């Protein structure tokens, strides 16, 4: 497991605790495909948390009841409405579904 993956996993556990969620194997996966660090905002049930992802970093996020994910300062006009088990990536300044 790379340092980025370990840090992301720890951040995901912190995010789950901050949002009042239990961790599970059914988390969504978000990969930063950009060449620079990206800050994301995850909002679930009105609770928002910001996290930074390094280039290539993978983060597992628990969104049991669905959540909105957006790149802070990104190009999207609306947050991405996400659910558990989705594979997402940050590409061209926004969160999109992964093609692979």
Buried (B, 14 or more C-beta within 10 A) or exposed (E): EEEBBEBBBEBBBEBBEBBEBEBEEEBBBBBBBBEEEBEBBBBBEEEEBEBEBBEEBBBBBBBBEEBBBBBEEBEBEEBBEBEBEBEBBBBEEBBEEEEE
